[in-house]
Amino acid sequence: MKIIKGILYMVVAILLIVGVPIIINECYKANCGYITVWDGADVLGYYGDILGSIIAVATLAITIVFTKKQIQRDSFLKNETEKWSKIEQTFTGVIDEINPIQVMKDTMDNGIIDPGKAMNILYKYQLTCEMAGDQLKGCLSSKDYPYVKHLIDSIVSATKQFVALSQKHINQYSKLLSLKQREVAEKAIEIERQRPGSFSQSDIDEHIKVLEKTKDIKFDSIQMELCLFINETVAISNGVYKPLFVVKNKVFEEINTEVQQRADDILRLRRK
């Protein structure tokens, strides 16, 4: 259909530019019928002026339309680029927040001395991981979501592994906390042995319960488990976490390419 229309436009253009002057020439060559006070040259000149005016008006109209479309293109490209740039920054921020290596370093700094603080850090990290998917969906419209759905699914899948791994750390720090409680219980019982009546019987009973609950917990065993988890964290960082940035970069490169193509399509004169 487009080819047929193009051929018709070419035929009409040829008739207007070439055919009409020939027809005028042939009419004046015959020199019969209605006799005019002007000759063929006058008619051809008049026709030339009319044709030139039409071409000038058409050129001006095309220029105005193209300029309008150029403005539309630039506005569209600017708005889309800024929008997706902000979305990409949000994705980058979320991926940074769920970095398992960073939370491991934060807990290693004080985990042995203050296991309760390390556990709080890990609980907050788990909450951050759980909220990652909703946080990302919240910055998207229903129209934009399909473009990054695969990336969000990859991030959510990764956070489930991060949460499971962090729970292993929490379990070991919980044991460390129990050992701290055991130390307190042992000191209290020793004080009570040396100075009877220093504590109430209920307090002594509680301390005895702590000693019973923690009798199988060994500090060396906890340290060994934490070392194993460190290696596991490094492995999951290299195999699961870092690839998220590769996926993110690929997704947003494809989006930027499509935005550029859609912007260029606006310049097509026949586009509405």
Secondary structure as UniProt FT lines:
FT   HELIX           2..14
FT   HELIX           15..19
FT   HELIX           20..30
FT   HELIX           40..97
FT   HELIX           100..110
FT   TURN            111..113
FT   HELIX           115..138
FT   TURN            142..144
FT   HELIX           145..194
FT   TURN            196..197
FT   HELIX           201..213
FT   TURN            214..216
FT   HELIX           219..236
FT   HELIX           237..241
FT   HELIX           242..265
FT   TURN            266..267
FT   TURN            269..270
//
